[in-house]
Amino acid sequence: MAKKEKTVPSRTRVRASRAVRKDIAEAVESLPNLIMQEAERSGRQDGLPDVPEPVSPRASAAYPQAGSRWLMWFGVATMSAAVFLLWGWNMKALVSDFGGSKSAEVDLLQRATGDLNSIFSAVAAESADRFENTGAALDEQAIAPETQEQTDKDAVRRTLESVFAGMASSTAATSSR
């Protein structure tokens, strides 16, 4: 009788203690470094340049360099100081606006007010002159009201005469045809 060979399933789970798991994890992490060291040894014999020792990705991501942390906090402090400085400057400007300090806008407003007052006074003087002249003419009309009526009657009469003359000439032209 032939002896039966034992077959091992393709995936088996082996239960291991924490210490064994830790040893396996360290071996897996150190494997790339060991490969690089062996390559360096063989490379030096072949005359190839030195290869720098690699840093494992976990170590560089988990523990950033102390200089970069200092640089980050320096940047944060600088930006915060800049923001607070600008905020303080803005607050100072707002308070000085309410404090009644004279600014360019106030000067412009005063000049514009003076210009408008001079324009209004010039227009008022001109209107007063026209009113006095018109008032004198109205006084003359008040003295002779029939003169105005006579003038209006003459204007109406001339207009009617021109209309009748136009009608007479048009009827004469149509009757001669």
C-alpha positions, 0 to 999 in steps of 0.5 A: 500500500502506498502512503497517502501524501497530505495536501495543505490547503492554499490558504491557512491561517496560523495563529501567532502570538503578539511577539511573533507578529511584531517580529514578522512586522520588523522583518518586513520593514527591514527587508528593503534596507537589507536588500539595499545594503547588499546592493551597496556591498556588491555595488562597491565591488563593481565600482558603482557609486554609493547609494544613500541609505533609504528611509522607510516610508512609515518612519518619515510619515509618522515622525516629521522632522522637528525643523519642519514643525518649527517652520509650520508654527512660525508660518502660522504665527506670522500669518496670525500676526499679519491678520491681527495687525490689519484688523487693528489698522482697520479698527483704528481707521473706523474709529478715527472716521467717527472721531470727527477728524477732518478728511478729504471727503469733508473738504470736498463736501464743503467746496461743493456746498459753497459752489452750489450756494453761489450757483443758487444765489446767481440764479436767484439774482437773475430770476429777480431781475427777470421778475422786475422786468416782467413786473414792469411789463405786467404793470404796463399791461394792467394800466392798458388792458384794452391794448392787450385785447386789441392786440389779440383781436388784431392777431385773430383777424389777420389769421382769419383773413389769411385762411379766407384768402387761401380758401378763396384762391383754392375755390377760384383755381378749382372752378377755372379748371 
